[in-house]
Amino acid sequence: MKVLQKGFNYSQDGPGNRLVYHLQGCNFRCKWCSNPESMKADYEKCRIYSVDEIVNEAERSKMMFFGGGGVTFTGGEPTLQFEELLQTLKKLKEADIHTAIETNGSHPRLLELSEYVDFFIMDIKQPNDEIHKKYTEHSNKTTLKNLELLTKSRKQLLVRIPLINNVNTDADEFIRLFSSLDMSNVNVEILPYHEYGKCKWVEEYEIKDGFVSEEKLKEFTDKLKAVVNLIKT
């Protein structure tokens, strides 16, 4: 597996203290991405790990998984390394290690991972496909289909919305989407825009006015509360 970076985080990428692997490569080109160096399939600074190396490292780290912690795979987009990820998740479950992934939901075989994932995080950038393609250079059709299937099959799902001014602050778009689904086992988290990764962009950083005002954030969250279980941002 190609790993851009790894390290421990507490309760940011799943519950408890977690060993987080940022896998290299992403099929989206989100114009606000905070890790643009993770987009390339090949990157000179990433490191190659075998499945067994990652599982062994996780087993040696068990004493650090306090508070219900475990291992999280994020990106880039972790499902681009699908076969390796699937095998790793299976072995981690066999070792009784709590697992989590954060994904853009675009892989057509995503549901094959679900039974080996304890804590599932999916990002929904924009329900409107044309706007989604404008800002990510990728369709959202498979993502939304996977979201529908996961809401029917999982007892836990966390949907994250990275909220960017002038990109996806129309709450009605999300309300129409969520109202069409069974959201009873889903929590939704809103992540207001930040510029932490702006300095890492080699290409022009195209988001010029991404910050969301407190008023707009409150309006957005108040509307969503009517249809989803919104957790604190």
Secondary structure, DSSP 8 states (H G I E B T S, - for coil): -EEEEEEEEESSSSSSEEEEEEES--S---TT-S-GGGSSS--TT-EE--HHHHHHHHHHTGGG-TTT-EEEEESS-GGGGHHHHHHHHHHHHHTT--EEEEE-S--TTTHHHHTT-SEEEEE---SSHHHHHHHHSS--HHHHHHHHHHHHH-S-EEEEEEE-TTTS--HHHHHHHHHTS--TTEEEEEEE---TTGGG-SS----SS----HHHHHHHHHHHTTTSEE---
